[in-house]
Amino acid sequence: MKKKAVIIGAGPAGLTAAYELLKRTDIHPIVIEQDGEVGGISRTVNFKGNRIDVGGHRFFSKSDRIMDWWLNILPLEESASGSFAIHYQNKQKTIIAEESDPTPNSYPYSEDRVMLVRKRKSRIYFQRKFFDYPVRLNLRTVRNLGLARMVKIGFSYLKSAFLPIRPERNLEEFFINRFGRELYETFFHSYTEKVWGVPCREITAEWGAQRIRGLSIGKALLHTVTNLFRGKGNIAQKGTETSLIEQFLYPRLGPGQMWEAVADKVREMGGEILTGYRATRLLTEGNRIRAVAAVSQLSGVVREFNADYVFSTMPVQGLIRAMGQAVPKSVRHISEGLQYRDFLTVGLLLKNMQVKDKKGGLISDNWIYIQDPDVSLGRVQIFNNWSPFMVRNPEYVWVGLEYFCNEGDKLWEMADSELIRLGREELAKVGMASGDAFVDGVVVRMPKAYPAYFGTYPQFGQIREYLDPFENLLLVGRNGMHRYNNQDHSMLTAMTAVDNIVEGRKDRENIWAVNTEEDYHERLEQPNVK
């Protein structure tokens, strides 16, 4: 009889684990997903033919393994041009040639299920002016900030460079050490506290180490200078800090299209995906998880799934609760103290925007960071620029206004109509779009979008010490590990977990090492095993 793996969650990590198990082992995956659709935070929401990317997902990784994996699922569009596109078209041909069992989405492809090559453009909007993101030391920055403030920023940075804060205990000190206090106060302080809802000094420096590792004024300046001498078409961009990439791949109809395609492949290969089932109990037997109990959100019927392996991508807090009273009280206390930041997107369909490009047309930004503290708005996505196919009528501008909140707080509890009105008012207040440009709107809520690095997080090691001895329990993904991982990092944790099963490795250190090393396992290649 085949062994079974119960996978809790059908987001990027869970679906990657299922696909990898089917491709490389004889283990039968059963994916349990509490929502009615797959993709997790990487899903695409369809509103009257206009699509919302919840949070924004650039398909770029320093890992060749991830880039190849994505292109094996959704091939690059044939019409893509430029050296970046040519590089990945050539890689794609190699991938297809090496596939022993090409699946229906392999090349030649469905016109809808393809990857586009997109230009990356993000900017900061501060005091009603645009700044490059990451901040660049160029004439525009000097002109917008003024020479006096730029001089203060320069001296502040030199002070931090020669007299850094040691030890570096929190996120505020992390930013100051890399950018200087003046630039931190100008561009990082307000926005970061808007995102997390707590002062930067209450967030551990680990968040910065994961999210913007290696980026600093020095590297931003070096990037600016080298771009003057480097031709266009930096191919794999592997030597570039993640925040500085200039091109990326993107599914034609948004990130959810990737995970819908993966789910289709998992089912075609014999795996099971059960949506609308919420994992409620993990049944233990010694140092193993014997089974997972899940309740149907529709019928209320509880089913038990026997498991040889359990991959958990559910929030750690929910996992510990599902393990019941056998969990030591101290571990339960730490788990209950873990914090999350929730997220909502207000989608607005507009006739036009007040801010224009140099030719008077739609600005080309993917997203814009709103730094001003006088509005709650955190970030604006322009979905037309992620993919023109995200908006049903190209005559309109389709934007996503991103708000960070806590489940149950005033913002979260607002009626959709109130949130749409708030979004319209704040866009008008910052001068981006007038209220009468509004055509239609929708609200999308995403609970537990961001695992937080405060609360009891500094004691998280005790949770690991309790869970690691369960020999068939594998924590993967963003919420599964309570780590603010990108999509590719989450996928790598799942791949590494399957590597360990194939290789008979029992410890979890290499899973937890993903996104802690400088190139986050860029060196890993697909093991030649089945």
C-alpha positions as CSV (number, residue, x, y, z in Angstrom):
1,M,0.0,0.0,0.0
2,K,1.3,3.5,-0.9
3,K,2.3,5.8,1.9
4,K,0.2,8.9,2.4
5,A,1.1,12.5,3.0
6,V,-1.5,14.8,4.4
7,I,-0.7,18.4,3.4
8,I,-2.5,21.1,5.3
9,G,-3.0,24.1,3.1
10,A,-3.2,24.5,-0.7
11,G,-1.0,27.6,-1.0
12,P,2.4,27.7,-2.8
13,A,4.2,25.5,-0.2
14,G,1.4,23.0,0.1
15,L,0.9,22.5,-3.6
16,T,4.7,22.5,-4.3
17,A,5.0,19.7,-1.7
18,A,2.2,17.7,-3.4
19,Y,3.7,18.1,-6.9
20,E,7.2,17.2,-5.8
21,L,6.0,14.1,-4.0
22,L,4.1,12.9,-7.1
23,K,7.1,13.6,-9.4
24,R,9.8,12.1,-7.2
25,T,8.3,9.5,-4.8
26,D,5.5,6.9,-4.5
27,I,3.8,8.8,-1.7
28,H,0.2,9.8,-2.3
29,P,-0.6,13.4,-1.3
30,I,-3.9,14.5,0.1
31,V,-4.1,18.3,0.3
32,I,-6.6,19.8,2.7
33,E,-7.6,23.4,2.1
34,Q,-10.1,25.4,4.3
35,D,-11.0,27.9,1.6
36,G,-13.0,27.1,-1.5
37,E,-10.1,27.8,-3.8
38,V,-6.3,27.1,-4.0
39,G,-3.4,29.5,-3.9
40,G,-3.7,31.0,-0.4
41,I,-2.3,34.6,-0.3
42,S,-1.1,33.9,-3.9
43,R,-4.5,33.4,-5.3
44,T,-6.1,35.8,-7.8
45,V,-9.5,37.3,-7.1
46,N,-11.8,37.8,-10.1
47,F,-14.3,40.8,-9.8
48,K,-16.4,41.1,-12.9
49,G,-13.5,40.2,-15.1
50,N,-11.1,42.5,-13.3
51,R,-8.4,40.5,-11.4
52,I,-6.8,41.3,-8.0
53,D,-3.4,40.0,-7.1
54,V,-3.6,39.9,-3.3
55,G,-0.4,41.6,-2.1
56,G,1.5,41.5,-5.4
57,H,3.6,38.6,-6.5
58,R,6.6,39.0,-8.8
59,F,7.8,35.7,-10.2
60,F,11.5,36.1,-9.7
61,S,14.0,34.0,-7.7
62,K,17.7,33.8,-7.3
63,S,17.1,30.0,-7.3
64,D,17.4,28.4,-10.8
65,R,15.4,25.5,-9.3
66,I,12.4,27.7,-8.7
67,M,12.6,29.6,-12.0
68,D,12.8,26.3,-13.9
69,W,9.9,24.9,-11.9
70,W,7.7,27.9,-12.7
71,L,8.4,27.7,-16.4
72,N,7.7,24.0,-16.4
73,I,4.2,24.8,-15.2
74,L,3.5,28.0,-17.2
75,P,5.8,28.4,-20.2
76,L,7.0,31.8,-21.4
77,E,4.8,33.5,-24.0
78,E,6.3,33.1,-27.5
79,S,6.2,36.8,-28.3
80,A,8.4,37.8,-25.3
81,S,11.5,39.6,-26.5
82,G,14.7,40.9,-25.1
83,S,17.7,39.0,-23.6
84,F,15.9,38.3,-20.4
85,A,13.1,36.5,-22.4
86,I,15.6,34.8,-24.7
87,H,17.5,33.4,-21.7
88,Y,14.3,31.8,-20.3
89,Q,13.0,30.7,-23.6
90,N,16.2,28.7,-24.1
91,K,16.0,27.3,-20.6
92,Q,12.4,26.4,-21.2
93,K,13.3,24.3,-24.3
94,T,15.9,22.5,-22.2
95,I,13.3,21.8,-19.5
96,I,10.7,20.4,-22.0
97,A,13.4,18.3,-23.7
98,E,14.3,16.7,-20.4
99,E,10.7,16.1,-19.3
100,S,10.0,12.3,-19.5
101,D,6.3,12.8,-19.0
102,P,5.3,16.2,-20.4
103,T,2.0,17.4,-19.0
104,P,-0.8,19.2,-20.9
105,N,0.5,22.7,-20.0
106,S,3.9,22.0,-21.5
107,Y,5.1,23.7,-24.6
108,P,3.3,24.2,-27.0
109,Y,1.0,25.9,-24.6
110,S,-2.5,27.2,-24.0
111,E,-2.6,30.9,-25.0
112,D,-4.1,31.8,-21.6
113,R,-1.6,29.8,-19.5
114,V,1.7,31.6,-20.1
115,M,4.2,33.7,-18.3
116,L,4.7,37.3,-19.4
117,V,8.0,39.3,-19.0
118,R,7.2,42.4,-17.1
119,K,9.3,45.5,-16.2
120,R,9.6,46.2,-12.5
121,K,8.8,49.6,-11.3
122,S,8.0,50.6,-7.8
123,R,8.2,54.1,-6.3
124,I,7.7,55.8,-3.0
125,Y,5.0,58.6,-2.9
126,F,6.0,61.0,-0.2
127,Q,4.8,64.6,0.4
128,R,2.9,64.2,-2.9
129,K,6.1,63.5,-4.9
130,F,7.5,60.4,-6.4
131,F,10.8,58.9,-5.3
132,D,12.7,55.9,-6.7
133,Y,12.3,52.7,-4.7
134,P,14.7,51.6,-3.5
135,V,15.9,55.1,-2.8
136,R,18.5,56.2,-5.3
137,L,21.0,59.0,-4.9
138,N,20.1,60.9,-8.0
139,L,19.1,64.4,-9.1
140,R,15.4,63.6,-8.7
141,T,15.9,62.6,-5.0
142,V,18.0,65.8,-4.4
143,R,15.4,68.0,-6.1
144,N,12.4,66.4,-4.2
145,L,14.0,66.5,-0.8
146,G,16.1,69.6,-1.1
147,L,19.8,70.1,-0.7
148,A,19.6,70.8,3.1
149,R,17.9,67.6,3.9
150,M,20.2,65.6,1.5
151,V,23.2,67.0,3.4
152,K,21.7,65.9,6.7
153,I,21.0,62.4,5.2
154,G,24.6,62.2,4.1
155,F,26.1,63.0,7.4
156,S,23.6,60.8,9.2
157,Y,24.6,57.9,7.0
158,L,28.3,58.5,7.5
159,K,27.8,58.5,11.3
160,S,25.9,55.1,11.1
161,A,28.6,53.7,8.8
162,F,31.4,54.5,11.1
163,L,29.6,54.2,14.5
164,P,26.9,51.5,14.0
165,I,24.6,50.6,16.8
166,R,25.9,47.4,18.5
167,P,24.3,45.1,19.4
168,E,21.6,45.5,16.7
169,R,18.5,44.6,18.8
170,N,15.5,45.8,16.8
171,L,14.2,46.8,13.4
172,E,14.7,50.5,14.0
173,E,18.4,49.9,14.7
174,F,18.6,47.7,11.7
175,F,17.4,50.5,9.4
176,I,19.5,53.2,11.1
177,N,22.7,51.0,10.7
178,R,22.1,50.7,7.0
179,F,20.6,54.0,6.0
180,G,21.3,56.5,8.8
181,R,18.7,57.9,11.2
182,E,17.7,60.8,8.9
183,L,16.8,58.6,5.9
184,Y,15.2,56.1,8.2
185,E,12.9,58.8,9.6
186,T,12.2,60.1,6.1
187,F,11.4,56.9,4.2
188,F,11.1,53.9,6.6
189,H,9.7,54.9,9.9
190,S,6.1,55.9,9.0
191,Y,5.5,53.2,6.4
192,T,6.9,50.3,8.4
193,E,4.8,51.2,11.4
194,K,1.8,51.6,9.2
195,V,2.4,48.0,8.0
196,W,2.9,46.4,11.4
197,G,0.9,48.7,13.7
198,V,3.7,48.8,16.3
199,P,6.8,50.9,16.7
200,C,9.9,49.7,14.8
201,R,11.8,49.4,18.0
202,E,9.3,46.6,19.1
203,I,10.1,44.5,16.0
204,T,13.1,42.2,16.0
205,A,15.9,43.0,13.6
206,E,15.3,39.5,12.1
207,W,12.5,40.9,9.9
208,G,14.9,43.3,8.2
209,A,17.5,40.5,7.8
210,Q,14.9,38.4,5.9
211,R,13.2,41.0,3.9
212,I,15.9,43.5,2.8
213,R,19.1,41.6,3.6
214,G,22.1,43.2,2.0
215,L,20.4,46.4,0.8
216,S,21.9,49.7,1.9
217,I,22.8,53.2,0.7
218,G,26.1,51.9,-0.5
219,K,24.6,49.1,-2.6
220,A,21.9,51.4,-3.9
221,L,24.6,53.8,-5.0
222,L,26.7,51.0,-6.5
223,H,23.6,49.8,-8.4
224,T,23.0,53.3,-9.8
225,V,26.6,53.7,-11.0
226,T,26.9,50.2,-12.5
227,N,23.7,50.7,-14.4
228,L,25.3,53.6,-16.3
229,F,27.9,51.2,-17.7
230,R,26.0,48.0,-18.0
231,G,23.9,47.4,-21.1
232,K,20.2,46.5,-20.9
233,G,19.1,43.0,-20.4
234,N,20.7,41.7,-17.2
235,I,19.8,38.1,-17.7
236,A,19.4,36.0,-14.5
237,Q,20.0,38.9,-12.2
238,K,21.4,36.5,-9.7
239,G,24.0,39.0,-8.4
240,T,21.4,41.7,-7.8
241,E,19.7,42.3,-4.5
242,T,16.1,41.1,-4.6
243,S,14.8,44.6,-4.0
244,L,16.7,45.8,-7.1
245,I,15.5,43.4,-9.8
246,E,14.3,45.2,-12.9
247,Q,12.4,42.4,-14.7
248,F,10.2,39.5,-13.6
249,L,7.9,36.9,-14.9
250,Y,4.2,37.1,-14.3
251,P,1.3,34.8,-15.2
252,R,-1.0,36.3,-17.8
253,L,-4.0,36.2,-15.4
254,G,-2.2,36.8,-12.1
255,P,-0.5,34.5,-9.6
256,G,-3.5,32.4,-8.9
257,Q,-3.2,31.1,-12.4
258,M,0.1,29.4,-11.5
259,W,-1.5,27.6,-8.5
260,E,-4.6,26.6,-10.4
261,A,-2.4,25.0,-13.0
262,V,-0.3,23.2,-10.3
263,A,-3.5,22.0,-8.7
264,D,-4.7,20.6,-12.1
265,K,-1.4,18.8,-12.5
266,V,-1.5,17.4,-9.0
267,R,-5.0,16.0,-9.7
268,E,-4.0,14.7,-13.2
269,M,-1.1,12.8,-11.5
270,G,-3.3,11.2,-9.0
271,G,-3.1,13.5,-6.0
272,E,-6.1,14.6,-4.0
273,I,-7.0,18.2,-3.2
274,L,-10.0,18.8,-0.9
275,T,-11.2,22.4,-0.7
276,G,-13.5,23.5,2.0
277,Y,-12.0,21.3,4.7
278,R,-10.4,22.8,7.8
279,A,-7.9,20.8,9.8
280,T,-9.1,20.7,13.4
281,R,-7.0,18.0,15.1
282,L,-3.7,16.3,14.8
283,L,-3.9,12.8,16.3
284,T,-0.5,11.8,17.8
285,E,1.0,8.4,18.7
286,G,4.3,8.7,20.5
287,N,6.5,10.9,18.4
288,R,4.4,10.6,15.2
289,I,1.3,12.2,13.8
290,R,-1.0,9.3,13.2
291,A,-3.8,11.2,11.5
292,V,-5.3,14.6,10.7
293,A,-9.0,15.3,11.4
294,A,-10.7,17.9,9.2
295,V,-14.2,19.3,9.2
296,S,-16.2,20.1,6.0
297,Q,-17.0,23.8,6.0
298,L,-20.1,22.9,4.0
299,S,-21.6,19.9,5.8
300,G,-19.9,19.9,9.2
301,V,-18.9,16.3,8.6
302,V,-15.5,15.4,10.2
303,R,-13.1,13.1,8.4
304,E,-9.9,11.5,9.6
305,F,-7.0,11.1,7.2
306,N,-4.3,8.6,8.2
307,A,-0.9,10.0,7.5
308,D,2.6,8.6,7.1
309,Y,3.8,12.2,6.7
310,V,2.1,15.5,7.6
311,F,3.1,18.8,5.9
312,S,1.7,21.8,7.8
313,T,1.4,25.2,6.2
314,M,-1.4,26.3,8.6
315,P,-0.6,29.1,11.1
316,V,1.5,27.7,13.9
317,Q,-1.0,29.0,16.4
318,G,-3.7,26.9,14.8
319,L,-1.4,23.9,14.6
320,I,-0.6,23.9,18.3
321,R,-4.3,24.3,19.1
322,A,-5.1,21.3,16.9
323,M,-2.6,19.2,18.9
324,G,-4.7,19.6,22.1
325,Q,-3.9,19.5,25.7
326,A,-0.9,17.2,25.3
327,V,1.1,20.2,24.3
328,P,3.0,21.7,27.3
329,K,1.4,24.7,28.8
330,S,4.5,26.9,28.3
331,V,4.5,26.0,24.5
332,R,0.7,26.8,24.3
333,H,1.4,30.1,26.0
334,I,4.1,31.1,23.5
335,S,1.9,29.9,20.6
336,E,-1.1,32.0,21.7
337,G,1.2,35.0,22.0
338,L,2.3,34.9,18.3
339,Q,1.1,37.9,16.4
340,Y,-0.2,38.3,12.9
341,R,-0.8,41.3,10.7
342,D,-3.9,41.1,8.6
343,F,-4.4,42.8,5.2
344,L,-7.2,44.0,3.0
345,T,-7.3,45.3,-0.6
346,V,-9.8,47.8,-1.9
347,G,-10.1,47.3,-5.6
348,L,-11.2,50.5,-7.4
349,L,-12.0,50.7,-11.1
350,L,-11.2,54.2,-12.3
351,K,-11.8,56.2,-15.4
352,N,-8.3,57.7,-15.0
353,M,-5.7,58.9,-12.6
354,Q,-4.5,62.4,-11.8
355,V,-0.8,61.4,-11.7
356,K,0.5,60.8,-15.3
357,D,3.6,59.8,-17.0
358,K,5.7,62.2,-19.1
359,K,3.5,61.7,-22.1
360,G,0.2,62.2,-20.2
361,G,-0.7,58.5,-20.0
362,L,-0.9,56.0,-17.2
363,I,2.1,55.8,-15.0
364,S,4.0,52.5,-15.4
365,D,4.4,51.5,-11.7
366,N,3.5,48.0,-10.5
367,W,3.0,49.4,-7.0
368,I,3.5,52.6,-5.1
369,Y,4.4,52.9,-1.4
370,I,2.4,55.6,0.3
371,Q,4.7,57.1,3.0
372,D,2.6,60.0,4.2
373,P,1.3,59.4,7.7
374,D,-1.9,61.5,7.2
375,V,-3.6,58.6,5.4
376,S,-4.1,54.9,6.4
377,L,-3.4,53.7,2.8
378,G,-0.1,51.7,2.7
379,R,0.4,50.8,-0.9
380,V,-1.2,51.1,-4.3
381,Q,-1.1,48.4,-7.0
382,I,-1.9,49.3,-10.6
383,F,-3.0,45.9,-12.0
384,N,-2.9,47.1,-15.6
385,N,0.9,47.2,-15.3
386,W,1.3,43.8,-13.8
387,S,-0.5,42.3,-16.8
388,P,-2.8,44.1,-19.2
389,F,-5.1,41.1,-19.0
390,M,-5.9,41.8,-15.3
391,V,-8.4,44.5,-16.3
392,R,-11.4,43.7,-18.5
393,N,-11.7,47.1,-20.1
394,P,-8.2,48.6,-21.0
395,E,-9.8,52.0,-21.1
396,Y,-10.1,51.9,-17.3
397,V,-7.4,51.9,-14.6
398,W,-7.7,49.0,-12.2
399,V,-6.0,49.7,-8.8
400,G,-5.7,47.9,-5.5
401,L,-5.4,50.0,-2.4
402,E,-3.6,48.0,0.3
403,Y,-4.4,48.5,4.0
404,F,-2.7,46.8,6.9
405,C,-4.8,46.0,10.0
406,N,-5.6,43.5,12.7
407,E,-8.5,41.2,12.4
408,G,-11.4,42.7,14.5
409,D,-10.1,46.2,14.6
410,K,-11.9,49.3,13.2
411,L,-10.5,49.1,9.7
412,W,-11.1,45.3,9.4
413,E,-14.7,45.6,10.7
414,M,-15.7,48.5,8.3
415,A,-18.4,47.6,5.8
416,D,-17.2,47.2,2.3
417,S,-19.0,50.3,1.2
418,E,-17.2,52.3,3.9
419,L,-13.8,51.0,2.9
420,I,-14.5,51.8,-0.8
421,R,-15.4,55.3,0.2
422,L,-12.3,55.6,2.4
423,G,-10.2,54.4,-0.5
424,R,-11.7,57.0,-2.9
425,E,-11.2,59.8,-0.3
426,E,-7.6,58.9,0.4
427,L,-6.7,58.6,-3.3
428,A,-8.1,62.1,-3.8
429,K,-6.4,63.4,-0.6
430,V,-2.9,62.4,-1.8
431,G,-3.7,63.7,-5.3
432,M,-3.6,60.4,-7.2
433,A,-7.2,60.2,-8.4
434,S,-10.3,62.4,-8.1
435,G,-13.4,61.0,-6.4
436,D,-15.5,61.4,-9.6
437,A,-13.1,59.0,-11.5
438,F,-14.7,56.1,-9.6
439,V,-16.6,53.4,-11.6
440,D,-16.8,50.3,-9.3
441,G,-15.1,48.7,-6.3
442,V,-14.7,45.6,-4.2
443,V,-13.0,44.6,-1.0
444,V,-10.8,41.5,-0.4
445,R,-9.8,40.6,3.2
446,M,-6.8,38.3,3.9
447,P,-6.4,37.2,7.6
448,K,-3.0,36.2,8.9
449,A,-1.3,37.6,5.8
450,Y,2.0,38.5,7.7
451,P,3.4,36.5,10.6
452,A,4.8,39.1,12.9
453,Y,8.2,39.4,14.6
454,F,7.0,40.7,17.9
455,G,4.7,39.4,20.7
456,T,6.2,36.1,21.9
457,Y,8.1,35.5,18.6
458,P,11.5,35.8,20.4
459,Q,10.6,32.6,22.3
460,F,9.6,30.8,19.1
461,G,12.6,28.4,19.5
462,Q,10.7,26.6,22.3
463,I,7.9,25.8,19.9
464,R,10.5,24.3,17.5
465,E,12.0,22.3,20.3
466,Y,8.6,20.8,21.0
467,L,7.6,20.1,17.3
468,D,10.9,18.9,15.8
469,P,10.9,15.5,17.6
470,F,7.7,14.6,15.7
471,E,9.5,12.6,13.0
472,N,6.8,12.8,10.3
473,L,5.7,16.4,10.9
474,L,7.2,18.9,8.4
475,L,6.5,22.7,8.9
476,V,6.8,24.5,5.6
477,G,5.7,27.8,4.1
478,R,5.1,31.3,5.5
479,N,2.5,30.6,8.2
480,G,3.7,27.0,8.7
481,M,7.0,28.3,9.9
482,H,5.8,31.7,11.2
483,R,8.4,33.4,8.9
484,Y,7.8,36.2,6.5
485,N,8.9,34.3,3.4
486,N,8.4,35.2,-0.2
487,Q,6.6,32.8,-2.5
488,D,9.9,31.3,-3.7
489,H,11.2,30.8,-0.2
490,S,8.0,29.0,0.8
491,M,8.3,26.8,-2.3
492,L,11.9,26.0,-1.4
493,T,11.0,24.9,2.1
494,A,8.5,22.4,0.6
495,M,11.1,21.2,-1.9
496,T,13.7,20.8,0.8
497,A,11.3,18.8,3.0
498,V,10.7,16.4,0.1
499,D,14.4,16.2,-0.5
500,N,14.8,15.1,3.1
501,I,12.2,12.4,2.6
502,V,13.9,11.1,-0.5
503,E,17.3,11.2,1.1
504,G,16.2,9.8,4.4
505,R,17.3,12.9,6.3
506,K,15.6,13.3,9.7
507,D,16.7,16.7,10.9
508,R,15.0,19.9,9.8
509,E,17.9,22.3,9.8
510,N,18.1,22.7,6.1
511,I,14.4,23.6,5.9
512,W,14.8,26.3,8.5
513,A,17.9,27.5,6.7
514,V,15.9,28.6,3.6
515,N,16.0,32.4,3.4
516,T,18.7,32.8,6.0
517,E,21.7,32.4,3.7
518,E,22.8,35.2,1.3
519,D,21.6,33.4,-1.8
520,Y,18.9,31.3,-0.1
521,H,19.9,28.0,-1.5
522,E,20.6,29.3,-5.0
523,R,23.2,26.5,-5.2
524,L,20.6,23.7,-4.8
525,E,19.8,21.7,-7.9
526,Q,17.1,19.1,-8.5
527,P,18.4,15.8,-7.0
528,N,18.4,13.1,-9.6
529,V,16.3,10.7,-7.7
530,K,12.8,9.3,-8.0
